[in-house]
């Protein structure tokens, strides 16, 4: 388990939970049962409780018997008992493996586990549901590993509804046939140790799932029975959100004439601008929505007009209670032009310093991977973020190298987010130039420029220090309020004062104060 906003000094993830057996850092969940007998990968049958214990994890230190690892025994009860010779014979025929019948490793206490992959189990238990392509693993309150799988009810027979073709997605769990009805009506959990599964009805208003409940009354449970420690991990599935945003691109209009003219169609950003970038997709983030008091877990999708690259809106699906499943749409004024992801990608491609460095990296036995371009609203502005990774051609182990931060006017990058933001804000405020200025950089004030309406800089050291402290505090207040424009202007004044102190330092015999401090991430 690793945080998404931190890396080690080598550009690798900084793990909250790592190693074998798993060790947790302070404040991270403690995994009490890390063994995975049931997971996502295709798997064959296994026999547990055999005469020979199961291999647990390697230690690298051999004992007298030559063992280099620890051993364990499965303690679950959900397997098929192999104590009966007839049972062993039937399953030997089932799997066409004579060892199940004649091996002395199989004892009266042995159990047989098969259908151990999550998708395989789902298709045998409830083949009438459709399943999201991206199940995810969480740690419950007892420290056990639990898979959460989103399940859908679908139909192509809803009256007077427009059909949706899932073939527009590269990968999907929704099949290939068009449908006109889709609901995320079930949340499935599976214990990774013993394979125990539960089907919780998350949308009891869905008539299709109500019909299935009548047919299979013992299969489904109400959402109220889902443990609270798992409820906190529920999220709006990305595939459902992708369908919703694409359909919303046509049905967001409220004027009938405009609807039938189809002159205000929206869509999601498509395609890639370079071979290093990943395809555009919705993304999960933790951020504070405009007008809200605190940050929350969200699924965001920028929207662009049909056949145009500029951004027209962005849509957010909320995850946290009591707003789970609610969506918000933020529209940009029709008389403004806001850069879309493809336009920002193009500006990054055109930046001479970034382009030069990426070209050098690509020629040195490495490949460059530019991560998802994330559009983050901050106050009344937009900030575009894109991580840059470097991967050796001989090893598929990417390392974080840079973070690109862009605004509609400037592009900057650095080793850390705080440094990249500082460079971007200085360029926005017309202060020290960014190492990667955009096509229309703001003019840099000359030596005689005054820092603001307050007048020229103080002439004495004490006045300069007081001036710098005052404007630094104002900059921090603006940063906390999300006012990047004011922050950049105030930091430019601090930078001007520190430069003046730097000029005075040699004549006064004091150390150089350096440059303005960088903002906190």
N, C-alpha and C positions, 0 to 999 in steps of 0.2 A: 504494500500500500504506500502510495507516494502522493504528496501534495502537487497540484498542477502548477503552482506559482513559485516553486523553489527548485534549485538545482545545486549540486555539489560544485566544488571548485573545478572539477574536471568536466563539467557539463553533463554529468549523469544525474538521474533522479536521486533525490534525498529521501530515503525510505523511512516511513513511519513504522512499518512492519517489514522485516526482512530476515534473511538467513534461514538455515535449517538446523534445528527446529526453530520456528518463527520467534523472533524477539521483538518486542514493542518498545518504542521510545516513550518518554513520559507524556501522559495525556492521550496516547493512542489506544485503541481497543486492544485487549489482550485476547489472543486466539488460544482457547483451551483445547480445541479439537481441530487441528490443521489438516487431518488426513482426508483425502478426496477419493472416495470409492465410486461416486456418481458425479459426472461432470459434463462438459460440453463435447469432448472429443469422442469420435466413434470408438467402440471398445467391444471386446469379446467377453465371453463368460469367464468368471474366476471362481475358485473354491476357497472359502475362508473357513477358519477353524480346523485346518488340516493338521496333520502330525507335525509338519515343518512350519514354524512360525513365519509370518509375513515380513518381508524386508521393509524397514521403516524409512531410514535415511542414512547416508554414508557418514562415517566419522573419520576415515582416513587412517585409523589406527587398528591394526590387526590384533586379535587375541590368539590364544594357543590353537584354536581351531582354524585360524586363518581368516576369520570374519573381519570385514572392514566397515561394518555398519551395525546399527541397532535393529532390533526386531520388535514386532508387535503382533497382537491378535485382535481381530475384529470382534467387537462386543455387541453388535446389533442383533435384532431379532426379525428383520424383514426379509431374510433370505429363505430359500427353499431347503428344508432339512433333508439331508441325504442319509439318514439312519436306516432307511428301508432298502433292501437289495432291489426290490421292484422299482423304486424311485430311481435308483442309480442306473438300472437297466434302461428305463424309459428315456432318461436324459442322455445316456450314452448313445442311444439311437437318435435322439433329437439333434445332438451336436455331432454325431458320427465320430465319437472319440471313445475308444475302448478304455482309455485310462480311467474314465469316470467309474467304470465297473470293476476293474481289476487292480487299480493302484492301491498300495497299502497306505498311501498318504491320506486317503479319504476315510474318516472315522465316523462314528455314530453322532458326533457333535458337529460335523462339517455342514456348511450351508453353501448353496449355489446362488451366485449373483449374476444376472445377465440383464439385457436391455438397460445398460448402465449410463448411456448418454441421455441428456435431458430431452433432446428432440425425439429420440427413439421412444422414450417413455411416454411423452406427450401424445405422440401419434397412436400409441396403443391404448392409452387411457381415454383420451377425448379427441378422436380424429375429426370430429365435426367442427372444431374450433380452428382458427388460423392463428399463427404465432409470429410474434415480432422476431426479426432477425438478430436482435441484440439482447439476450439475457445478461444479467449482471450479478456479480457475487457480492454479498454483504456479510458483515459480522453481526450476529444477533446479540442480545443482551447477555446470553450465557457463554459467549465466546465461540459459538459454532459457526461454520461457514454455511450460508444459505443462498441458493440461487433464486432470483426473482425473475419471472417470465411474464410478459404482457401477452394476453390472448384477446382475439377479436371475434366478434360475430360479423358475418358479411352476407350480403345478398345482392343479386342483380335484378330483383323483381320489385323494388320499391316503386310505387306508382308515381308518375310525373316527376321523376328524378333524372338528373343528367348522369350518364355513365362516366366512370373514371377508369383510365387505362393504366394499370401499374407498370406496364412495360416502359414507361418513361423513367423509371428508376433503374440504376445499374444493378443493385442487389436489393432484394426484397423478400420478406416472408409472407407477402400477401398474394402470392401466386402470379399467374400471367393473364388470367381472364378478367375482363372489365367487370366492375361492380358499381352499384349506386347506393349502397348502404354499408356503413362501417362504424362499429362502436368498440371501444376498449372496455368490454363488459366484465372481464375476468382477470384477476391477478393470481398467478400460480407461484407457489414456493416449493422448493425441493431441498431437503437436507443433503449436503454434499457427502456426509458420512454414511447414512443408512438409506438414502433415497426416498425417505418419506415425503409424500406430496400432498398439498392442500390446494383446493380451487376456491378462491374467494370471489364472490359476485360484487364487482365494484360499481356496476350500473344496474340496479334492480328495476329501473324504468324501461329497460330494453325488452321488448316483447319476445325476441328470439331467445334470449337467455332464460326468460321466465318459462318458455315452453320446454327448454332443455331441463330446467329444474324439475318440472313436472315429470319428465321421463326418467331422470336420474336423481331422485331426491337425496340419495346418500352421498353423491359426488360433490355437490356444491355447498359452501358454507357462506353465511352472511359476512359482510365486511367487518361487522362489529367484533367478530371472533379473531380477526387478524391481530397478532400481538403488537402492542404499541411500539416495541423496539424495532419491528420490521416496518410498521406503517411510516415511520420517519424516513425510510429509504425509498418510498414509492416515488416514481417520477412519471411525467407524461411521456409516452413512448415517441421516439423520433419519427417513426414511420407514420403514425397517426397524424402527427403535426405536419409532416411533409404533404400528406394528402389534403389536410385542412387548408394550408397556406396556398396550395395550387388552385384549389376550388375557390377560395376566397378571392383570388386574383381576378375572377370574373364577377363574383357576386357581392363585391364590396360596394358597388354603386347602389343608390336608392332611387334614382330617377329612371322611370321605365323607358323613356325615349333614349336616354344615354345607354341603358343596358342593351337595347336591341341594336343600337348603332355600333356597339363594341368599340367605342373610341377611347375607353379608359381601362384597358386591360393591364393587369399587373402579372408579374411572374417572379420566380426566384432567379438570382444570378446563375448563369450557366457557363460551362466551359472553363478552361484554364488559359492563362495568359502566357505561361512559359512551362517548359518541361520540368522545372523544379517545384512548381506549386501543386498543391493538392486540390481536388475538385471542390467546388463550393457546396456547402451543406449547412444545415442548421447546427447550432452548437450550444452545449450546456455551459453556463457561466454562473458565478456568484457575484451579484452586483445589486446596487440600489436603484430601483425604478424611480424616474422623476416623480416627485411629490410624495414618495414614501419615506418613512423614518429610518428604516434599516435595510441592510442587504438581504437578499433572498436568492434561492436557487431557481434559475430560469432557463428556458430553452428559447433562443433567439433566432430569428430569420429575417435578414434584410429583404426588401421587396423592390423591384425595379419595374418601370413601365415596359410593356411588351415591345421588343426590338429596339430598346434604348438602354444605354448603360448607366444613366444617372439613377440615384436612389430616390424612391418616392415615399417609402414608409419602412418601418420595421415592426415585426409582430413578436410578442413575448408570451409564452405559456408559463404560468406560475405553478410551482411545485409545493410550496409550504402551506400547511394548514393556517387559517381556514380558507385559503384561496386556491386550494389544489384544483387544477384543471381550468381555472379561469384564464382568459387571454386578454391582452391589451394590444391595441393598435395605435402606433404613433405615426401620424401622417405629416409629411413636410409640406409647407405652403406650395401651391401650384405655381406661384410666380418666382420661385427660387430654384436654383440648380444645385443639388447636393451630389457630390461624387459618389458613385457606386463602387462596389468592391473591384470590378474589372478596371475602372479608371484609376483607382489607387494602386492596383497591381501594376498597371502600365507605368505609373509615375515612379514606382519602386524600380521597375526594370530600366527606366531611363536615367535614374540617378547615376552620375558617372562614378562616384566612389563605391557605391554598393555594387554596381555592375562590374567594375574592375576587380573588386575583391572576390566576388563570386566566380568570375572567370579564372582567377588564379587558383582558387580552391579546387575548381573542377578539373584543372590540369595537373594536379599533384597526387593522382591516385585516389582521389576522393570524389564523392558526389554530394551536391548540395540539395537539401530538402527544405523548402519553405512551407511552414505549417499553415493551418487555416487562418485566413484573414478575418479577424474579429472586429466588428464594429461596435464600439461602446459609447453610449450617450453619456456625457458628463455635463450636467447643467443644461445650458442651451447650445452646447457644442457637441461635436462628434470626434472621437479619437479612434484611429485605426491601428490595430496591433497585429504583428505577424512575427512569430519566432522563426529563426533560421538555424537549421541543424546541419552538421557535417558528418558524413558517413563514409567510412573506408570502403573501397570497392571490394576488398577481401573479407569484410566482416559487416554483417547487418546489425551494427550497434551504433545508432546515431547519437551524436553528442550536441547539446545546446551550445551555440556559439554567439549569436547576436539576437537582439530583439529590435524589430523595426517599429517605430512609432511615427504615425503620419497624421496630418490634419489636411483639410482641403487646400492649404497653401504651402505647407512645408513637409519635408521628409527627413527623418533622422534615425540613426541606429547606434547602438552601443552594446557593451557587454551586459549591462543591467538595465532594468526598466527605469530606475530612478535617474540614471545618467542620460538615457535616451529622452526621457521627459524633459529633463533640464535643458538639453540641447534644443529640443523642439520649441520649448517655451521661450528660450532666449531668441531663437530665430523669429518666432511669432511676434515678440515684443520689439524687434528691431535691435536687440542687444548683440552679444557676441554671436558671430555667424555660426550656423549649424554646419557640421562637416559634410552634410548632404543637402544643400539648399535646393528649393524647388525652382520652377522656371521664372517665378516672379518674387524673388526674395525681398523682404522689407529692407529699406536702407539702414545701414549701420550708422549710428550717430558718430560724428567726428569728435575730435578732442575738445572742441569748444561747445559741444552740445550740452544742454542742461538736462538733468535727470527728470524733470517734471515741472508741474506748475508751481512747485514750492520755490523755484529759483535755482541759482547755482549751488554747487556743492560747498559745504563749510570749508574754511581754509585751515582750521586747526585740527589736530589729531583727535582731541576729545569730541569735537563737534562731528567729525567724520564717523567716529565709533558710535556715537549716539544716533546719528542719521542712519547708519547701516543697521543697527539693532531695531530701530523703529520700523524701517521698511521691511526688514526680514520678518518681524512679527505680523505686519500687515499681509505679507505674502503667504505666511502659514495660515492665517485666518481665511484668506481667499481660497487657498488650496482645500481646506476643510469644507468650505462652502461649495466647492466644485466650480469656482469662477476662475478658469484658466487664463482668461485674458488679463484680469487684474493681477493674478499671480505672476504672469510673465513680465508685466510692467514693473511690479514691485521688485522682482528679482533683478531686473535690469538696473534699477536704481542701486540696489545693494552691490551689484557687480561694479558699477561705476565708482561707488565709494571705496570699495576694496582695492580697486586699481589705483585710485588716488593715494590711498594709504601705502600701497606697494611702492609708489613713486617717492613718497616721503620717507620711507623706512631707512634707506641708506644714509640719508643726511642726519637722521635722528639716532642712528646706531641701534635700531630695534629690528627684530626678525620680520621678514616679509609675511604679511597676513595671508597671501595666496588669493584664491578666487572664492566666488560665492559658494555656499554650501548647496549640495544637491537635495532635492525634495525626498521625503520618505516615499517608499513604494506604496 
